[in-house]
């Protein structure tokens, strides 16, 4: 959410952000509702002042004048009562419109319509070469009897997954490795729930607009979050934190659920796009200082890259264009790991800086110099997400005999094994 005064003072800038981010919002409508609401509030304040003055005058006037003043007071009260529905309606309408206003992209963010317009920044790691015919991740899972797609589909429907044996151990090892890696870099490990109230999804910016991506718990005011960012972002909602407590850094592990509405027929084979997965999320709350925040952005990115390097996976870093960065992001980079069977890079991490856009939605502030409260800045980035990362992991590390090589950094989390399968 942007500051309303900022929107009033910078309508051209906000309209441009709406345009380049492909947001369905008419800013002129918002500003018109804002003006009408201000007029209503001014009218209400004037009537309240007149009614108060009238009430104070009643005891002071002659007896014969009192009935007229009393009637006038009643009439003013009725007029105020009649204005209440319009006042509430305008307040609600303005709130809903404000929730749809996107954040302003930082200077230098490339304009574009979708991920095809993202800009590659660099590539890291050497692509594997095979002197045998490599298998894709589905074939590797089948070869070692590490999955059972048919049976899990009978239990949970399509886009579910089940890992067995060493693959299940590998999944847990990667999660534990990533959590430990981040803890060693002073990120507080946090095990959190995926069950959240609807207002937490409004606070992160997933609502309004992303309702079809979220699973709802029938009969309860609860939903299933698609990332630990959602519950963590609301942990301090409505609070004013001591300035010395910042920055706050979490490495939050949780289950994650996404309906993937609208993606039928796209990237559905194997482990690439499943409804339920597990994820370690990096999350930072820092002071309202863009320079400081961008240093944390670099730190989050470096952590994610460090994890991929430790897993010995080749990857590339891309800068997301305006049409692929989401409403709340001021800056966003994706990291994509190499998938040999497809001869392309697939997203494994997203790194985002949101300024105070989320903090205004949650009411999260901190005490700055002189005790003055400021809205905090927030950032988030994937630590690791499984099973998606298993796709490049299995394919890049496969051997001619079908075994999977375990990188040295991961071996302590796999019982010392250098190979599985």
C-alpha positions as CSV (number, residue, x, y, z in Angstrom):
1,X,0.0,0.0,0.0
2,X,1.3,3.4,-0.9
3,X,0.8,6.5,1.3
4,X,-2.3,8.3,0.2
5,X,-0.6,11.7,0.3
6,X,2.1,10.3,-2.0
7,X,-0.5,9.2,-4.4
8,X,-2.2,12.6,-4.4
9,X,1.1,14.4,-4.9
10,X,2.4,12.0,-7.6
11,X,-0.5,10.8,-9.7
12,X,1.6,10.6,-12.9
13,X,4.2,8.3,-11.3
14,X,1.5,6.1,-9.8
15,X,-0.4,5.8,-13.1
16,X,2.9,4.8,-14.8
17,X,3.4,2.1,-12.2
18,X,-0.2,0.8,-12.8
19,X,0.4,0.8,-16.5
20,X,3.8,-1.0,-16.6
21,X,2.8,-3.5,-14.0
22,X,-0.4,-4.4,-15.9
23,X,-2.7,-3.6,-12.9
24,X,-6.4,-3.3,-13.5
25,X,-7.0,-0.1,-11.6
26,X,-8.4,3.3,-12.6
27,X,-6.4,5.8,-10.5
28,X,-8.8,8.7,-11.5
29,X,-11.6,6.7,-9.9
30,X,-9.5,6.4,-6.7
31,X,-8.7,10.1,-6.6
32,X,-12.4,11.0,-7.2
33,X,-13.5,8.8,-4.3
34,X,-10.8,10.4,-2.2
35,X,-12.0,13.9,-3.1
36,X,-15.7,12.9,-2.4
37,X,-14.7,11.4,0.9
38,X,-12.8,14.5,2.0
39,X,-15.9,16.6,1.1
40,X,-18.1,14.3,3.1
41,X,-15.7,14.5,6.1
42,X,-15.6,18.2,5.9
43,X,-19.4,18.3,5.8
44,X,-19.6,16.0,8.8
45,X,-17.1,18.0,10.8
46,X,-19.0,21.3,10.0
47,X,-22.3,19.7,11.1
48,X,-20.7,18.3,14.3
49,X,-19.2,21.7,15.1
50,X,-22.6,23.4,14.4
51,X,-24.4,20.8,16.6
52,X,-22.0,21.3,19.4
53,X,-22.3,25.0,19.3
54,X,-26.1,24.7,19.2
55,X,-26.0,22.4,22.2
56,X,-23.9,24.8,24.2
57,X,-26.2,27.7,23.3
58,X,-29.4,25.9,24.6
59,X,-28.8,26.6,28.3
60,X,-27.9,30.2,27.7
61,X,-30.9,31.4,25.7
62,X,-34.3,32.5,27.0
63,X,-36.8,29.8,27.7
64,X,-39.0,30.6,24.8
65,X,-36.0,30.2,22.4
66,X,-35.0,26.7,23.7
67,X,-37.5,24.6,21.7
68,X,-36.3,26.0,18.4
69,X,-32.6,25.2,19.3
70,X,-33.5,21.8,20.5
71,X,-35.3,21.1,17.2
72,X,-32.4,22.4,15.3
73,X,-30.1,20.0,17.2
74,X,-32.3,17.1,16.3
75,X,-32.3,18.2,12.7
76,X,-28.5,18.4,12.7
77,X,-28.3,15.0,14.3
78,X,-30.6,13.5,11.6
79,X,-28.5,15.0,8.8
80,X,-25.4,13.6,10.3
81,X,-27.1,10.2,10.6
82,X,-28.1,10.4,6.9
83,X,-24.5,11.1,5.9
84,X,-23.1,8.0,7.8
85,X,-23.8,5.4,5.1
86,X,-22.2,7.5,2.3
87,X,-19.2,8.2,4.6
88,X,-18.7,4.4,5.4
89,X,-19.2,3.5,1.7
90,X,-16.6,5.9,0.5
91,X,-14.2,4.8,3.2
92,X,-14.6,1.2,2.2
93,X,-14.3,1.9,-1.5
94,X,-11.2,4.0,-1.0
95,X,-9.6,1.2,1.1
96,X,-10.3,-1.4,-1.5
97,X,-8.9,0.8,-4.2
98,X,-5.8,1.6,-2.2
99,X,-5.1,-2.1,-1.7
100,X,-4.8,-2.4,-5.5
101,X,-2.3,0.4,-6.0
102,X,1.1,-1.1,-6.9
103,X,4.5,-0.2,-5.5
104,X,6.7,2.1,-7.6
105,X,9.5,0.1,-9.4
106,X,13.0,1.4,-8.7
107,X,14.8,3.3,-11.4
108,X,16.4,0.9,-13.8
109,X,13.8,-1.9,-13.6
110,X,13.2,-3.0,-17.2
111,X,9.7,-2.5,-18.5
112,X,8.0,-5.5,-20.0
113,X,4.8,-7.6,-20.2
114,X,5.8,-11.0,-18.7
115,X,8.8,-13.3,-17.9
116,X,9.9,-13.3,-21.6
117,X,10.9,-9.7,-21.0
118,X,13.1,-10.4,-18.0
119,X,16.8,-9.5,-18.4
120,X,19.5,-12.0,-17.8
121,X,22.3,-10.5,-15.6
122,X,24.8,-13.3,-15.4
123,X,25.4,-17.0,-15.5
124,X,27.2,-19.0,-12.9
125,X,28.6,-22.5,-12.9
126,X,29.5,-24.9,-15.7
127,X,26.8,-26.8,-17.5
128,X,27.2,-30.6,-17.3
129,X,28.4,-32.7,-20.2
130,X,27.5,-36.3,-20.4
131,X,29.2,-39.1,-22.2
132,X,26.0,-41.2,-21.9
133,X,22.3,-40.5,-22.7
134,X,21.1,-38.7,-19.6
135,X,17.7,-39.3,-18.1
136,X,15.2,-36.6,-17.0
137,X,14.2,-36.4,-13.3
138,X,11.0,-38.5,-13.8
139,X,12.9,-41.3,-15.4
140,X,15.5,-41.1,-12.6
141,X,12.9,-41.3,-9.9
142,X,11.2,-44.3,-11.7
143,X,14.6,-46.0,-12.2
144,X,15.3,-46.1,-8.5
145,X,11.7,-46.6,-7.4
146,X,11.9,-43.2,-5.5
147,X,8.4,-42.0,-6.5
148,X,4.9,-43.4,-6.9
149,X,2.9,-40.9,-8.9
150,X,0.0,-43.2,-9.6
151,X,-0.7,-44.2,-6.0
152,X,-0.3,-40.6,-4.6
153,X,-2.7,-39.4,-7.3
154,X,-5.3,-41.8,-6.1
155,X,-4.9,-40.4,-2.6
156,X,-4.5,-36.6,-3.3
157,X,-5.3,-36.0,-6.9
158,X,-3.1,-34.6,-9.7
159,X,-0.1,-32.5,-9.1
160,X,0.7,-34.3,-5.8
161,X,4.0,-36.0,-5.2
162,X,5.4,-38.8,-3.1
163,X,9.1,-39.5,-2.5
164,X,10.5,-42.8,-1.2
165,X,13.7,-44.1,0.2
166,X,16.8,-42.1,-0.5
167,X,14.9,-39.4,-2.4
168,X,12.8,-38.7,0.7
169,X,16.1,-38.5,2.7
170,X,17.6,-36.2,0.0
171,X,14.6,-33.9,0.2
172,X,14.9,-33.5,3.9
173,X,18.7,-33.2,3.7
174,X,18.4,-30.2,1.3
175,X,15.9,-28.5,3.6
176,X,18.0,-29.0,6.7
177,X,21.2,-27.9,4.9
178,X,19.5,-24.7,3.7
179,X,18.2,-23.9,7.2
180,X,21.6,-24.6,8.7
181,X,23.3,-22.5,6.1
182,X,21.1,-19.5,6.8
183,X,21.3,-20.0,10.6
184,X,25.1,-19.8,10.3
185,X,24.6,-16.4,8.7
186,X,22.6,-15.0,11.6
187,X,19.2,-15.7,10.2
188,X,16.9,-16.9,13.0
189,X,15.4,-20.3,12.1
190,X,11.7,-20.3,12.4
191,X,9.3,-23.2,12.0
192,X,5.9,-21.8,11.1
193,X,2.4,-22.8,10.1
194,X,0.9,-22.5,6.7
195,X,-2.6,-21.9,8.3
196,X,-3.3,-18.2,8.1
197,X,-6.2,-15.8,8.3
198,X,-7.4,-14.0,5.2
199,X,-6.1,-10.6,6.4
200,X,-2.5,-11.9,6.4
201,X,-2.8,-12.5,2.6
202,X,-4.1,-8.9,2.3
203,X,-1.1,-7.8,4.3
204,X,1.5,-9.4,2.0
205,X,-0.4,-8.2,-1.1
206,X,-1.5,-11.6,-2.3
207,X,-5.1,-10.3,-1.9
208,X,-6.9,-8.7,-3.6
209,X,-6.2,-10.4,-6.9
210,X,-4.7,-13.7,-6.0
211,X,-7.7,-15.3,-4.3
212,X,-7.9,-18.1,-6.9
213,X,-4.4,-19.3,-6.0
214,X,-5.2,-20.0,-2.4
215,X,-6.8,-23.0,-0.7
216,X,-9.6,-22.1,1.7
217,X,-10.5,-24.2,4.8
218,X,-14.3,-24.7,4.6
219,X,-16.2,-23.6,7.7
220,X,-13.2,-21.7,9.2
221,X,-11.7,-18.3,8.7
222,X,-8.4,-19.9,7.6
223,X,-6.5,-20.5,4.4
224,X,-3.3,-22.3,3.4
225,X,-0.4,-20.0,2.6
226,X,1.8,-20.5,-0.4
227,X,5.0,-19.3,1.4
228,X,6.2,-18.6,4.9
229,X,6.4,-14.9,3.9
230,X,2.6,-14.7,4.6
231,X,2.6,-15.7,8.3
232,X,6.0,-14.1,9.1
233,X,5.0,-10.8,7.5
234,X,2.1,-10.5,10.0
235,X,4.0,-11.6,13.2
236,X,4.5,-8.0,14.2
237,X,1.3,-6.5,12.6
238,X,0.1,-3.4,14.4
239,X,3.3,-3.1,16.6
240,X,5.8,-0.4,17.0
241,X,9.2,-2.1,17.4
242,X,12.2,-0.6,19.2
243,X,14.5,0.7,16.5
244,X,17.4,-1.2,18.1
245,X,15.6,-4.5,17.4
246,X,16.1,-4.0,13.6
247,X,17.0,-5.7,11.4
248,X,15.0,-8.8,12.1
249,X,16.1,-11.8,10.0
250,X,14.3,-15.1,9.7
251,X,14.9,-18.3,7.9
252,X,11.3,-19.7,8.0
253,X,10.5,-23.3,7.1
254,X,7.0,-24.3,6.4
255,X,4.7,-26.3,4.2
256,X,3.4,-24.3,1.2
257,X,0.2,-24.8,-0.8
258,X,-0.7,-23.3,-4.2
259,X,-3.8,-24.1,-6.3
260,X,-1.9,-23.2,-9.5
261,X,-5.2,-22.0,-11.0
262,X,-4.8,-21.0,-14.6
263,X,-1.7,-23.2,-15.2
264,X,-3.5,-26.3,-16.5
265,X,-1.3,-28.1,-19.0
266,X,1.8,-26.1,-18.2
267,X,4.9,-27.5,-16.4
268,X,2.9,-30.3,-14.8
269,X,5.2,-33.3,-15.4
270,X,6.9,-34.7,-12.4
271,X,8.0,-32.4,-9.6
272,X,8.0,-29.0,-11.3
273,X,4.6,-27.6,-10.4
274,X,2.9,-29.4,-7.5
275,X,0.1,-28.2,-5.2
276,X,2.0,-28.9,-1.9
277,X,5.7,-28.4,-1.2
278,X,8.1,-27.4,1.5
279,X,10.1,-24.3,1.6
280,X,12.7,-22.3,3.6
281,X,12.0,-18.6,3.2
282,X,14.4,-15.7,3.9
283,X,12.6,-12.7,5.4
284,X,14.1,-9.4,6.6
285,X,12.5,-6.4,8.4
286,X,14.8,-3.4,8.4
287,X,14.7,0.4,8.8
288,X,13.1,2.7,6.3
289,X,16.4,3.3,4.5
290,X,16.6,2.3,0.9
291,X,20.3,2.1,0.8
292,X,20.3,-0.2,3.8
293,X,17.5,-2.3,2.4
294,X,19.3,-2.8,-0.9
295,X,22.3,-4.1,1.0
296,X,20.0,-6.7,2.5
297,X,18.7,-7.5,-0.9
298,X,22.2,-8.3,-2.0
299,X,22.7,-10.4,1.1
300,X,19.5,-12.4,0.5
301,X,20.6,-12.9,-3.1
302,X,24.1,-14.0,-2.1
303,X,22.6,-16.5,0.4
304,X,20.5,-18.1,-2.3
305,X,23.4,-18.2,-4.7
306,X,25.6,-19.7,-2.0
307,X,23.1,-22.5,-1.4
308,X,23.0,-23.3,-5.1
309,X,26.8,-23.2,-5.4
310,X,27.1,-25.6,-2.4
311,X,24.6,-27.9,-4.2
312,X,26.9,-27.5,-7.3
313,X,24.1,-26.5,-9.6
314,X,24.7,-24.1,-12.5
315,X,22.3,-21.2,-12.6
316,X,21.6,-17.8,-13.9
317,X,20.3,-14.5,-12.3
318,X,17.7,-12.5,-14.1
319,X,16.1,-9.2,-13.3
320,X,12.3,-9.3,-13.4
321,X,10.6,-6.8,-15.7
322,X,7.7,-4.7,-14.4
323,X,5.1,-7.1,-15.8
324,X,6.6,-10.1,-14.0
325,X,7.4,-8.6,-10.5
326,X,4.1,-8.4,-8.8
327,X,2.2,-5.4,-7.5
328,X,4.2,-4.9,-4.3
329,X,7.7,-5.3,-5.5
330,X,10.0,-2.4,-6.1
331,X,12.8,-4.7,-7.2
332,X,12.9,-8.4,-8.0
333,X,15.5,-10.9,-9.2
334,X,14.9,-14.5,-10.0
335,X,17.5,-17.3,-9.9
336,X,17.0,-20.1,-12.3
337,X,18.9,-23.4,-12.2
338,X,19.9,-25.4,-15.3
339,X,17.7,-28.4,-16.3
340,X,19.6,-30.6,-18.7
341,X,16.7,-32.6,-20.1
342,X,15.0,-29.4,-21.2
343,X,18.1,-27.4,-22.1
344,X,16.9,-24.4,-20.2
345,X,17.0,-22.6,-16.8
346,X,14.0,-23.0,-14.5
347,X,13.2,-20.7,-11.5
348,X,14.3,-21.9,-8.1
349,X,14.5,-18.6,-6.2
350,X,12.9,-15.2,-6.2
351,X,14.4,-12.2,-4.3
352,X,12.1,-9.2,-3.6
353,X,12.4,-5.8,-2.1
354,X,9.0,-4.1,-1.2
355,X,9.9,-0.9,0.6
356,X,7.2,0.0,3.1
357,X,4.4,-1.3,0.9
358,X,3.8,-4.4,3.1
359,X,4.5,-2.6,6.4
360,X,1.7,-0.1,5.7
361,X,-0.7,-2.9,5.1
362,X,0.2,-4.6,8.4
363,X,0.7,-1.4,10.4
364,X,4.3,-2.5,11.2
365,X,6.4,0.4,12.5
366,X,9.5,1.0,14.5
367,X,10.8,3.9,16.7
368,X,13.3,6.0,14.9
369,X,15.4,8.9,16.1
370,X,13.5,10.9,18.8
371,X,11.0,8.1,19.2
372,X,9.2,9.0,15.9
373,X,7.5,5.9,14.4
374,X,8.3,4.9,10.8
375,X,7.0,2.1,8.6
376,X,9.6,-0.6,8.3
377,X,10.9,-2.0,5.0
378,X,10.6,-5.7,4.1
379,X,12.4,-8.1,1.9
380,X,12.1,-11.8,1.1
381,X,13.8,-14.5,-0.9
382,X,13.6,-18.2,-1.2
383,X,16.2,-20.1,0.8
384,X,15.3,-23.4,-0.9
385,X,12.0,-25.0,-2.2
386,X,11.5,-28.7,-2.6
387,X,10.7,-30.8,-4.5
388,X,11.3,-28.3,-7.3
389,X,15.0,-28.0,-6.8
390,X,15.3,-31.8,-7.0
391,X,14.6,-31.5,-10.8
392,X,17.9,-29.8,-11.6
393,X,19.7,-31.6,-8.7
394,X,18.9,-35.1,-9.9
395,X,19.5,-34.3,-13.6
396,X,22.8,-32.4,-13.1
397,X,24.3,-35.0,-10.7
398,X,23.3,-38.2,-12.5
399,X,26.1,-40.7,-13.3
400,X,26.5,-43.1,-16.2
401,X,25.5,-46.0,-13.9
402,X,22.4,-44.2,-12.8
403,X,23.6,-43.1,-9.4
404,X,23.2,-39.6,-8.1
405,X,26.3,-37.8,-6.9
406,X,26.0,-35.9,-3.6
407,X,28.0,-32.7,-3.4
408,X,30.5,-32.5,-0.5
409,X,28.5,-29.7,1.3
410,X,25.4,-31.9,1.4
411,X,27.1,-35.2,2.4
412,X,27.0,-34.6,6.2
413,X,23.2,-34.2,5.9
414,X,23.0,-37.5,3.9
415,X,24.9,-39.7,6.4
416,X,28.2,-39.1,4.7
417,X,27.1,-40.7,1.4
418,X,28.9,-39.5,-1.7
419,X,26.3,-41.2,-4.0
420,X,22.8,-42.5,-3.8
421,X,21.0,-45.0,-6.0
